[in-house]
Amino acid sequence: MADPRPALRAVHVPALVLRAEGDYKKWAVTYDYKRTLPEATLLYLKGAGHAISSDKPALYLSLIRAFLLDRPLPLPAWNSADPPR
């Protein structure tokens, strides 16, 4: 499967990147998508595993709804390349 990131660099629309505390992917992989998508917002969800919609369904839905309706997000954006501690 081809790497989608080169093509995504040209996508200039709002994007939401969600990262769970218990995700098995390395932080650098997540942050690379935040950097790749020019208008991306990265949110870190403490206490959730990789399946955010199952682990934190109410929070997940509130984030998606707020994003799609262009309302303030219930979590702050994560802008650092350093992982949360």
N, C-alpha and C positions, 0 to 999 in steps of 0.2 A: 504494500500500500504506500502510495506516495505521501510525502510530508506536506500537509496542507498549509503550513505556516507561511511559505513564500507568497502564496496567493492571498492569504488573509491580510497581509500587510497593506494591500490596496483597498481593503474594505473599510470605508469610513462611515460607519453607523454605530450607534451606541451598542455596547455588548456588555454582558454580565458574566464574570468569571467567578465561580464559587469554589471555595477551598475549605474542606473539612479538617478539623484538628486531627482526626484519626485516618486521614487519607493515606493510602499506600504509595501513592506517587511521590516522587521527590519534589521538594519545594521549588527547585529550579525549573522543573517542567511546568508547574502551575504559573510561576512568575513569567516564564517565557511567553505564555499565551497573553498575559496582561500587556507585555511589551510589544507583542506581535500585532495585536488589534489596537489600532491607534486611539480609538475612543472607548476602550474597555475600562470597566470598574471592577476591581478585585475585592471580594468580600471574604473574610475569614470567619468560619463558623465553629466556635469553640464547642466541644462536647459532641460533635457529630462525626460519624464515620464516612466512608466513601459514598454510601447510599444516603445522601442528605435528605432526600424526599421521604425516606422511611424512618430515619433516625430523628429528624426534627421537622415533621410535616407542617406544623403550624408556622414555624419560622420560614421554612422553604417557600410556602405559599405566599406569605406576607412579602418576602423579598421579590418573588416573581411578579406579584401583582403591582407592587410599588414601582418596580422597574418598567413594566409594560405600560403603566398609567402615568409615567413620568412624575411620580411623587417622591418625596424624600425617602431614602432607604432606611430601614430600621437598624442598620449596622453601619459603622463608619467604613469608608473605603480604606483598603490596605495599599499603601503606596511604596513601601520599602521592599527592596530586593532581598532583605534579610527575613528569614522565617520568624514567625511569632515564637515566643518562648513560653 
